[in-house]
């Protein structure tokens, strides 16, 4: 199956299936980037609150997206 056929098929999927596929593809892309994954794991595992981003700026940045 070529890429254009896949795109056509994906557009016909229900939104929930498209979201699931998009998240799976994002994770596959992140796995290929050897620089991003270690940084993500380090941030997730950081238990020191002084290194955490304050909630308000984080919440506001999400509104802008």
Buried (B, 14 or more C-beta within 10 A) or exposed (E): EEEEEEEEEEEEEEEEEEEEEEEEEEEEEEEEEEEEEEEEEEEEEEEEEEEEEEEEEEEEEEEEE
